[in-house]
Amino acid sequence: MANENVRVFNDINFDDEVLKSSDPVLVDFTATWCGPCKQLAPIVDQLATELAGKVKVGKLDIDDSPVVASKLGIRGVPTLMVFKNGERAAQHVGVTTKAKILALIG
């Protein structure tokens, strides 16, 4: 079930993988216990495949990486964030549609 296009972000690699990326990055802040996160996962996986080479897509488990989640003020999951040139460019909290995620990415 794992999608090789979906990266795993964490407290250790977040700066290098996301903030220093030259490509736009879509980060899915998630948790294993989160039902809505499981609903959103197939959409994120599909986008990771479709946008491979253009947008970096990854997931960050807030329980495994509390430092990044806290620093970015994540209060609910799922939260999607788009980063461009190391800056937060867009954000959405909750389950959403593929079209809305694409609009966030721009």
C-alpha positions, -999 to +999 in steps of 0.1 A: +000+000+000+029+024+004+034+050-023+070+056-031+061+091-041+050+100-006+079+110+016+081+107+053+089+140+071+099+142+107+116+165+133+150+155+120+145+159+082+118+186+080+142+216+075+162+199+047+133+181+030+107+209+032+121+243+041+152+240+019+134+224-010+136+242-044+103+225-053+069+233-038+061+209-009+027+195+002+029+183+038+001+162+052+002+165+090-015+133+102-018+108+131-023+071+132-054+074+154-071+100+131-101+088+111-104+118+088-066+114+081-073+080+068-101+094+045-076+120+031-047+096+026-058+081-007-062+117-022-027+127-010-012+094-024-029+101-057-016+136-059+019+124-050+019+102-080+004+127-104+027+156-093+059+135-090+088+156-102+069+189-098+057+189-062+073+171-033+045+153-012+050+139+022+034+131+055+044+141+090+030+121+120+024+147+147+028+122+175+062+111+161+074+146+154+060+170+180+086+196+176+077+206+140+040+202+147+043+225+177+065+251+159+039+253+131+010+255+154-007+223+143-039+220+164-059+196+144-054+168+120-055+164+091-038+197+083-023+202+049+003+229+043+020+240+011+055+254+014+072+274-014+108+286-010+108+276+027+077+297+035+042+285+043+022+294+012-012+278+020-029+258+046-061+237+051-074+220+082-097+190+078-107+166+050-110+182+016-112+174-021-085+168-046-095+199-065-092+221-034-057+206-026-046+214-062-059+250-057-038+252-025-007+241-044-015+267-071 
